[in-house]
Amino acid sequence: MGNDDPANKILAAALEEFSEKGFRAATIRDICAKAGVNLAAVNYYFGDKKKLYSAVFKQAHISAHDAYPMPKWEANESPESRLRDFIRVSLLRMRSKTDTSACHRLMMREFSQPTGVVEELVEEFFRPHHKQLVSILQEIVGPSVQEFRLHQLAFSLIGQCLFYRFNQPVLHMLVPQEMLDEHFGTEDLAEYIYRFVLAALQHGGWDSPLESQALALDSAVKSVKGNH
């Protein structure tokens, strides 16, 4: 479907209305007026307001996934190589033209005034993505690392990617533009995050309780101080 297709016009108008007003306050009448279509068009193409809202949420994710698919890895591809690809593709999707400020506002509104559509998004997009990442991480850190720790490691990785997606205004305040242009592009950031995360995975001792590691470190520091 092209940009002039009535369904696409409705989706674009609905994104603006829902992101500005939220699901409850946005009206089909206003959406259709902005899209330049008649009132019956929403029912014809989407069914009802709730289904249109769900379609708006899914559109950006589908577009980003289609534009930046995960590679089809060979059976003998190393987990480290798959991790690098995973991070790069995740950043490309997050920083794609489909992931706009309106999409971000829409997501924030949904979190503060939930309608249930996020659950659909989680099952269709986020859970398979997360499961794939956890599987890669487990191959790198080993089978003895507990499941909750794998989830924490996955969220830490994604958190780094999200920082560079949602904190552009702060980055521009803190980092000179010339440096941003040279060192903060998607490819540079993907490689940086990959190396940072891989070092943490390989040297973190994630199969041991963090409390015992902290106590051992504290004991070692006291021992060194006692010898001076």
BELTAFEN-V536242 format. One record per run of one state. SS is the DSSP state (H for helix, E for strand, L for the rest). FROM is the first residue (numbers start at 1). LEN is the number of residues. Records with the same first field share a line. If there is no record, write none. Layout:
# BELTAFEN-V536242
SS: FROM-LEN / FROM-LEN
This chain:
# BELTAFEN-V536242
L: 1-5 / 26-2 / 36-4 / 46-3 / 68-11 / 95-6 / 113-4 / 142-5 / 167-1 / 175-2 / 184-2 / 204-6 / 227-2
H: 6-20 / 28-8 / 40-6 / 49-19 / 79-16 / 101-12 / 117-25 / 147-20 / 168-7 / 177-7 / 186-18 / 210-17
